[in-house]
Amino acid sequence: MILVLPVDLDDDLGRKTGVRTPVIGRDAVEEAAVKLATADPEDSDVNVLFQAINAYEDLLADPTLDEEVAVAAVTGVNESDVKANRAVGEEIDTVLAALSTGEEVRAIVITDGAQDESVLPVIRSRVPLDGVRRVVVRQAQDLESIYYTMKQVLSDPETRGTILIPLGVLLLVYPFSVIAGMMNLPGAVVVGAISTLLGLYSLWRGLGLEEAVDEVAERARTSLYAGRVTIVTYLVAATLLVIGGVQGIETLGAAERAAAAGAGGGADAALSVTQRLAVFVHASVRWAAAAGITSSLGQVTDEYLAGRFRWRYLNAPFYVVAIAIVLYGVSGYFLPGLPPIGTAPLSLTRLALALTAGTLLGVLSTLTFAVAESRFPQGGDGDGDREGEAGAV
């Protein structure tokens, strides 16, 4: 048996049409080709599928061929080559299992380029190959075709932004240099500024930050219109974090100045890395804890208003307090003794108390809300359920 095997390594067929693969049989492959052509007429895999049908019919019409002919389309996945090749291999196994024949199966692979042909070793490991055909679409090479192609490319917003914006910035180098010369500014400043803009644009496009920014803006707009409390609590939490960071930096600066001033009295002239970290954390952890409690309470409030409240959600503010107590105690234990700024290390007893308090708070809150959730599975909706039952009676 000869198996005509069109290959779509990145699964354009499945992603754009929803057709489940592998597609086995001449009519099924033709139907899939029509669906793909309808969804995306410019996709080269359309030509691969129709070429497979053409090759299948040519083999059937060959009077010298005395064996069966079948056609089946297989696809990979739109991920790494390894995953795509593995997916193609699995679909070929499915096709071979579906072909009820006692003959040896040989394949003719149909592809649209070198990328799809990277899967040939995987196919060859499962079925012998009679040949590989690469589909190349013939295009008119006259001026009208070139003009139309350029027009199509530049009319696409994605392509237009990718090509024209960097080109426009580069073309502005010379006029900006001339203007800088007229204003007695060094040309290196202009070139450096334009180079910076190009670099930032390249990073922006390369990392796909526009999608992330659009998603964040859409989420913020939705939260604003939906009246979510978190949009306020997150803003307050961010402010508290900034204040805590500033407080930590100022305290650290004062500690370093106090240590340097006390060098003549026998104190260390410079703080160690551990002491610096301890000073910063000790000064800012209270603000960070306040930010965590604020944001978690806002999230709990939104979950309650949306009807998705669970008792275990109330663990969050208690966990924040527990972590803050532990960090406050540990950082306090490593504080340098600097009387000018009022810092003195905590004793080992107080550190043990802080660690114990943080642990007990986390454990007790977890147990308390676990019991509450087991007793009242619907969270705060218990009263509402009872009211509904009373109304029904």
C-alpha positions, 0 to 999 in steps of 0.5 A: 500500500502507498500512503500519501501523507501531507504533513502540517508540522505547526497544526495550522489545520487544527488551530484554524479550523478545529478539525481533529487530526489525523484526517484519513481518507480522500473525502475527509482530506478534501473537506479539511482542505476546503475548511482551511482554505475558507479560514485562511486562503493564504495558508500554504498548507492548503496547497499541501492538502490539495497536492496530496489529493492530486497525488492520490488521484494520480496514483489511482489512475496509474494502470501499472500500479497494482497496490492500494493507495490511501491518503491521510493528513497528519499535524504536529503542534504549534510549539517546539520542534521536539513536541511537534515531531512527537505529535506527528509520530503519534498521529502516524501510528494512529493512521497505520493502525487504522489502515486494515491491510496486510501489505507493506505500507510505503509513504509519499510525504507532501510538505510546503518547506524545509521546516516540515521536512525536519520530521522526516526521520520520525516518519522514516522510523515508522514507515518506508518513504517512496518520496518527498514532494515540496509544494511551491506555489507559482507566483507572477513575477511582474511589477503588478504582483510585487506592488500588490505584495508590498501593499498587502504587507504594509496594510497589515498593522502588525507588519506596518508597525514592525517595519516602518517605525524602525525605518522612520527612526533611522531616517530621522538620524540625519535631519536630527544631526543637522538640527543638533549642529545648528543648535551647537549640540554634539551629534553623538547625543542625537545618535545615542538618543535615537539608538536608545529609542530603537533599542527600547522599541526592539526590546518592546517588540521582542518581549511582546510587552504590548500584549502584557500592557494591553492585558493589564489595562483591560483588567484594570478597566474591567475592575474599575467598571465592575466596582472591585475593591481591589483596584483601591486596595492594590493602589494603597498597598503599592503606596505602602510598599514604596513608603516601606522601601524609602523608610528602609533605605533611609534607616540603612543610610543612617545606620551606615553613617552611625557606624562610620562615625563610631569607628573611632570608638571601636565600632566597625567602620562598615556594616556587613551584608547581613547587617545591612539586610537586617536593617533594611528589612527591620525598618520596612517589614511593618509597611510591607505587612500593612500592604499585604494585609490591605491587598488581601482584605480587598481580594477577600472582599471582592470574592465575597461580593462575587459569591465565591467566598471561602473561609480559607481565603481569610488565612491570607492576612493572618499569614502576612502577619505571621511572616512579618513577625518572623522577618521582624524577629530574625532581622532584629536579631542580626541588627548592629548595635548603633545607639545613635539611631536607636538600633540594638539586636534582639536577644535570643529569647525574643527571637524564639518568641517571635518565631513561636508567635509567627508559627502559632498564628499561621497554624491556628488560623489554618486550623480555625478556618478549616474547621469553619469551612467544614462546618459551613461549606458555603462560607458566608452564604449560610444565612442566605441559604436559611433565609431561602429555605424559610421563604420556600416554607 
